[in-house]
Amino acid sequence: MSRLYGDPIEVWIRDGQPVQFVWRDRLYAVREVQDHWVVAREWWKTSDSDPGERRFWRLVAATGRESGTYELRFDTAGGDWLLLRAWD
């Protein structure tokens, strides 16, 4: 089962992919990227000349011995990272 969050996170990138992130004051190390996809933002719903895109990653990450599956989103227009979903 998954849970939705939408929490802001801090992310470290290497070679264009997340390698670590901090969520709720805990550091997570990315063990495996399971999926990556990009969605163009709806330019007709914004007044920005470049609405950017949203980049998503589904990955396995661990903090200590505990690991889980997480979905991260990066918004290129605002430069914001969110943890959208976590699986039990």
C-alpha positions in Angstrom: 0.0 0.0 0.0 1.2 3.5 -0.7 0.7 6.8 1.1 0.6 10.3 -0.5 2.7 13.1 1.1 3.7 16.0 -1.1 6.4 17.0 1.4 9.3 19.3 0.3 12.7 17.5 0.4 16.4 18.3 -0.1 18.0 16.1 -2.8 21.6 15.4 -4.0 22.1 14.6 -7.6 24.8 12.7 -9.5 24.8 12.1 -13.2 21.3 13.6 -13.4 19.7 11.2 -10.9 19.0 11.4 -7.1 21.5 9.7 -4.9 20.4 11.0 -1.5 17.6 13.0 0.0 16.5 14.3 3.4 12.9 13.8 4.4 11.6 14.6 7.9 15.1 15.1 9.2 16.4 11.7 8.0 19.0 11.1 5.3 18.1 8.5 2.7 20.6 6.8 0.4 19.2 5.8 -3.0 19.9 2.1 -3.6 18.1 1.6 -6.9 16.2 3.8 -9.4 13.2 1.7 -10.6 11.6 4.1 -13.0 12.0 7.7 -14.3 9.6 9.7 -16.4 9.0 13.3 -17.5 5.7 15.1 -17.9 5.4 18.5 -19.7 3.6 21.1 -17.7 0.3 22.4 -19.1 1.5 25.6 -20.7 -2.1 26.7 -21.4 -2.8 26.8 -17.6 0.0 29.2 -16.7 1.2 32.7 -17.7 4.8 31.7 -17.7 6.6 31.7 -21.0 8.4 28.5 -20.0 6.2 26.4 -17.7 8.9 23.7 -17.5 8.4 20.1 -16.9 8.0 17.7 -14.0 10.5 14.9 -13.6 9.6 11.8 -11.5 11.6 9.0 -10.0 10.4 5.8 -8.4 13.3 4.5 -6.3 14.4 2.3 -3.4 16.1 4.2 -0.7 17.4 3.3 2.8 18.1 5.1 6.0 20.2 2.7 8.1 18.8 -0.8 7.8 15.3 0.3 6.9 14.5 0.6 3.2 11.4 1.5 1.2 10.1 2.6 -2.2 9.6 6.3 -2.8 8.4 8.6 -5.5 10.2 11.9 -5.9 9.2 14.8 -8.2 11.4 17.7 -9.4 9.6 20.8 -10.9 12.0 22.4 -13.4 10.1 25.7 -13.4 10.4 26.3 -9.7 13.4 24.1 -8.9 11.4 22.4 -6.1 11.7 18.7 -5.0 8.8 16.8 -3.4 8.4 13.4 -1.9 5.1 12.5 -3.4 4.5 8.9 -2.3 6.0 6.1 -0.1 5.1 2.4 -0.2 4.9 0.3 2.9 
